[in-house]
C-alpha cells in the first residue's frame, strides 16, 4: 500500500484549458516550498476544449504529482468531487476551483490549522469578493437561508470552492446530484462537528467566464430542502410518509364513520336524513383515505428502496492519467 500523503487536492474543471498550467505550477511551487507531500487530482467534467490534453501533458511532466480523471460527458461538480474523493490518498483533502479565483497560497496555512485544531472541515470564506452585485447579493441571501435551515451557523460562505477536509470525512460521505454546495451540512449531519471557517483571498477571474447562472440559487434552495429531508428521513422514510399517511387515513375514516353514524341516528329517531354519498364531507373523507393509503404505500416502497439501493454514484470514466 502506498504511504499516505500530507495533502490531496481535488480540482473539478470544465473548459479551463488556459488556467490549468498556471494553476498547477502555482500549487507545486507553494507546496514544494512548504515541504509537504501532495497530489493534484483534476476531474475533467466533460470538457469540450483542450483541457484533457493539458491535464495529460501535465501528468507526464509531473509524474506522481498531477493526476487526471476524465468523464465521458458533463455530470456536474458533485459527481466530479465524489469521484475525486474516492481517488485521494492524502491525510487532508482540499477542493479548489480551476479558474484561479482560489489562491494556492492559502493551502499551507489551512493545512496547519486543520492539524493543530483537529478539525473535520475548514471552509474558506471569500469575505471580499470580486463579483458583481447581481451575484454577491443573491449569494448572501442564499448563505443566510442555508445557515437557518441547516443549523451550521458559523459558516458565511457555503459555496466557496476552497475547503479542507480530513480524509475520514470525504471517505464517509457521498456527494451526488447538486449537493456539492452543502458538503459541510452533509458532514455535520453525518456526525462531523468540528467545522470552522477561515477568511481566504478571492481573486478576479483571469480567463474564460463563469459556468454558473442565476438558476443555481433556485436549484440550491431545492437541493437544501432535499438534504434536509434526507438527513431526517433518508434512512427511515416510513417515519415521514407513514405518519402523514396514517393521519390522513384515520381522519378520513373518522369522518366517514361520523357520517354513517349521523345517518343511522336520524333514521332511528325518524329525522330527515341524506344519503352519505350526497354529503360533501364524504368526498373529503374519501380523498383523505385515498391520499393516506398512497402515502403509506409510498413510505413502504421507499423503505424497500433504501434497504436495497445500489451505489448511486457510478459514473462512466473514459480515461485516467497519472495513476499507478
C-alpha positions in Angstrom: 0.0 0.0 0.0 1.3 3.5 -0.8 2.2 5.8 2.1 -0.4 8.5 2.7 0.4 12.0 1.5 0.0 15.2 3.5 -2.4 16.7 1.0 -4.7 15.7 -1.8 -6.1 18.5 -3.9 -9.3 17.7 -5.9 -10.0 20.2 -8.7 -13.1 19.8 -10.9 -12.8 21.6 -14.1 -14.9 22.3 -17.2 -13.3 24.1 -20.2 -10.5 25.8 -18.2 -7.6 24.9 -20.5 -6.0 28.4 -20.2 -5.8 28.4 -16.5 -4.6 24.8 -15.8 -0.9 25.2 -16.5 -0.6 28.3 -14.3 -2.7 26.7 -11.5 -0.6 23.5 -11.5 2.7 25.3 -11.3 1.4 27.7 -8.6 0.3 24.8 -6.4 3.5 22.8 -6.9 5.6 25.9 -6.1 3.7 26.7 -2.9 3.6 23.1 -1.5 7.1 22.2 -2.5 8.4 25.3 -0.7 6.3 24.2 2.3 7.9 20.7 2.2 4.6 18.9 2.1 3.9 15.8 0.1 0.9 16.1 -2.1 -1.1 15.1 -5.2 -3.2 17.1 -7.6 -6.2 15.3 -9.0 -8.0 17.1 -11.9 -11.5 15.9 -12.7 -12.3 16.8 -16.3 -16.1 17.1 -16.3 -16.7 16.5 -20.0 -14.8 19.5 -21.3 -15.2 20.4 -25.0 -12.0 22.3 -25.2 -8.4 21.0 -25.0 -8.4 20.7 -21.2 -7.9 16.9 -21.1 -4.8 17.2 -23.3 -3.4 19.8 -21.0 -4.0 17.6 -18.0 -2.5 14.6 -19.7 0.7 16.6 -20.6 1.0 17.8 -17.0 0.7 14.3 -15.6 3.6 13.3 -17.8 5.6 16.4 -16.9 4.9 16.0 -13.1 4.6 12.2 -12.6 3.1 11.2 -9.3 2.1 14.8 -8.6 -0.6 15.5 -11.2 -3.3 13.0 -12.0 -6.4 13.2 -14.1 -9.8 11.6 -14.4 -12.0 12.3 -17.4 -15.7 11.9 -17.6 -17.3 10.9 -20.9 -19.7 13.8 -20.6 -20.7 16.5 -18.2 -22.0 15.1 -15.0 -21.7 18.2 -12.7 -19.5 19.3 -9.9 -20.9 16.9 -7.3 -20.1 13.9 -9.4 -16.6 15.2 -10.0 -16.0 15.8 -6.4 -17.3 12.4 -5.3 -15.1 10.5 -7.8 -12.1 12.7 -6.8 -12.7 12.0 -3.1 -12.6 8.3 -3.8 -9.2 8.6 -5.5 -7.5 10.7 -2.8 -4.7 9.3 -0.6 -3.9 12.5 1.4 -4.5 13.0 5.1 -6.1 16.4 4.4 -8.1 16.7 1.2 -8.6 20.2 -0.4 -11.0 21.2 -3.0 -10.4 24.1 -5.3 -11.9 25.7 -8.4 -9.8 25.7 -11.6 -10.4 29.3 -12.6 -7.6 30.8 -10.5 -10.0 32.6 -8.2 -8.9 30.4 -5.3 -5.3 31.1 -4.2 -3.0 28.1 -3.6 -1.0 30.3 -1.2 -3.8 29.5 1.4 -3.1 25.8 1.4 -0.2 25.5 3.8 -1.9 27.7 6.4 -5.2 25.9 6.2 -3.3 22.5 6.4 -1.6 23.5 9.6 -4.8 24.8 11.2 -6.6 21.5 10.3 -3.9 19.6 12.2 -3.4 22.0 15.1 -7.2 22.3 15.9 -8.0 18.7 14.9 -10.8 19.9 12.6 -13.0 17.9 10.4 -13.6 20.7 7.9 -12.1 24.1 7.3 -14.2 26.1 4.9 -13.0 29.2 3.1 -14.8 32.5 3.3 -14.4 34.9 0.5 -15.2 37.9 2.6 -14.1 40.4 -0.1 -15.4 39.2 -3.4 -14.6 40.5 -6.9 -18.1 39.7 -8.3 -20.9 42.0 -9.4 -23.8 42.8 -7.1 -26.1 40.6 -9.1 -24.1 37.7 -7.8 -23.0 38.8 -4.4 -26.4 39.8 -3.1 -28.2 36.6 -4.0 -25.2 34.7 -2.6 -25.6 36.4 0.8 -29.3 35.6 0.9 -28.6 32.0 -0.1 -26.0 31.6 2.6 -28.3 33.2 5.2 -31.1 30.8 4.3 -28.7 27.8 4.4 -27.5 28.8 7.9 -31.0 29.0 9.2 -32.2 25.7 7.7 -29.0 23.6 8.3 -28.1 24.6 11.8 -24.5 25.3 10.6 -24.4 28.8 12.0 -20.6 29.5 11.9 -20.2 29.5 8.1 -20.7 32.5 5.9 -19.8 31.1 2.5 -21.1 27.6 1.9 -20.4 27.8 -1.8 -16.7 28.7 -1.5 -14.7 26.2 -3.7 -11.7 26.3 -1.4 -12.2 23.9 1.5 -10.1 21.5 3.5 -11.4 18.1 4.8 -9.9 15.4 6.9 -9.7 12.2 4.9 -12.2 10.5 7.2 -14.9 13.0 6.2 -14.6 12.6 2.4 -14.4 8.8 2.7 -17.6 8.7 4.8 -20.0 10.9 2.9 -21.5 10.7 -0.6 -21.9 13.7 -2.8 -24.5 13.4 -5.6 -26.9 15.5 -7.6 -26.1 19.1 -7.0 -25.2 18.7 -3.3 -21.6 20.0 -3.5 -22.8 23.3 -2.1 -23.8 21.5 1.1 -20.9 19.2 1.9 -20.4 20.9 5.3 -24.1 20.4 6.0 -24.0 16.7 4.9 -20.8 16.2 7.0 -22.4 17.7 10.1 -25.5 15.6 9.8 -23.2 12.6 9.4 -21.7 13.3 12.8 -18.6 15.5 11.9 -19.0 18.5 14.2 -15.6 20.2 14.1 -16.3 22.6 11.3 -14.7 26.1 11.2 -14.2 28.9 8.7 -11.2 30.9 7.5 -11.1 34.1 5.5 -9.4 33.4 2.2 -8.3 35.6 -0.7 -10.7 35.8 -3.7 -9.2 36.8 -7.0 -10.8 38.1 -10.1 -11.3 35.6 -12.9 -8.3 35.7 -15.2 -9.5 33.5 -18.1 -12.8 32.5 -19.6 -16.2 33.1 -17.9 -18.3 31.7 -15.1 -20.2 28.4 -15.7 -22.9 29.3 -13.2 -26.1 31.4 -13.7 -28.9 32.7 -11.6 -30.6 29.3 -11.8 -28.1 27.9 -9.3 -29.8 29.8 -6.5 -33.2 28.2 -7.3 -31.5 24.8 -7.7 -29.6 25.4 -4.5 -32.7 26.1 -2.5 -34.4 22.9 -3.8 -31.2 20.9 -3.0 -31.2 22.3 0.5 -34.8 21.1 1.0 -33.7 17.7 -0.4 -30.8 17.4 2.0 -32.9 18.5 5.0 -35.5 15.8 4.2 -32.8 13.1 3.5 -30.9 13.9 6.7 -34.1 13.4 8.8 -35.9 10.7 6.9 -33.4 9.3 4.3 -32.9 6.1 6.3 -36.4 5.9 7.6 -38.8 7.3 5.0 -41.7 5.4 6.6 -41.5 7.7 9.6 -42.5 10.6 7.3 -44.8 9.0 4.8 -46.3 6.6 7.2 -47.0 9.3 9.8 -48.9 11.6 7.5 -50.4 8.7 5.6 -51.8 7.3 8.9 -53.1 10.7 9.9 -54.9 11.2 6.6 -56.3 7.7 6.6 -57.6 7.8 10.2 -59.1 11.3 9.7 -60.9 10.2 6.6 -62.1 7.1 8.4 -63.4 9.1 11.3 -65.3 11.5 9.1 -66.9 8.5 7.2 -67.9 6.8 10.4 -69.4 10.1 11.7 -71.5 10.5 8.5 -72.7 6.9 8.7 -73.5 7.3 12.4 -75.3 10.5 11.8 -77.5 8.9 9.1 -78.3 5.9 11.4 -79.2 8.3 14.3 -81.6 10.2 12.1 -83.2 7.0 10.8 -83.6 5.7 14.4 -85.3 8.9 15.6 -87.3 9.3 12.3 -85.5 12.5 11.4 -84.8 13.7 7.9 -81.5 12.5 6.5 -79.4 12.5 3.4 -77.5 9.7 1.8 -73.9 9.6 2.9 -72.7 9.9 -0.7 -74.7 13.1 -1.1 -72.8 14.9 1.5 -69.6 17.0 0.6 -67.8 15.7 3.7 -68.0 12.2 2.3 -65.9 13.1 -0.7 -63.4 14.9 1.6 -63.1 11.8 3.7 -62.7 9.7 0.5 -59.8 11.9 -0.7 -58.2 11.7 2.7 -58.4 7.9 2.8 -57.0 7.5 -0.7 -54.2 10.0 -0.1 -53.4 8.3 3.3 -53.2 4.9 1.6 -50.9 6.3 -1.1 -48.6 8.0 1.4 -48.4 4.8 3.4 -47.6 2.8 0.3 -45.0 5.3 -0.8 -43.3 5.0 2.6 -43.3 1.2 2.3 -41.8 1.3 -1.2 -39.2 3.9 -0.1 -38.2 1.6 2.8 -37.6 -1.2 0.3 -35.6 1.1 -2.0 -33.4 2.4 0.8 -32.6 -1.1 2.0 -31.7 -2.4 -1.4 -30.3 0.7 -3.2 -27.1 0.2 -5.1 -24.3 2.8 -5.3 -25.9 6.0 -6.7 -22.6 7.4 -7.9 -21.4 5.1 -10.6 -20.1 7.4 -13.3 -18.6 6.3 -16.6 -14.9 7.3 -16.7 -13.4 7.0 -20.1 -9.8 7.8 -19.3 -7.3 8.1 -16.4 -3.9 9.7 -16.4 -1.1 9.7 -13.9 -2.4 6.9 -11.7 -0.2 3.9 -11.0 
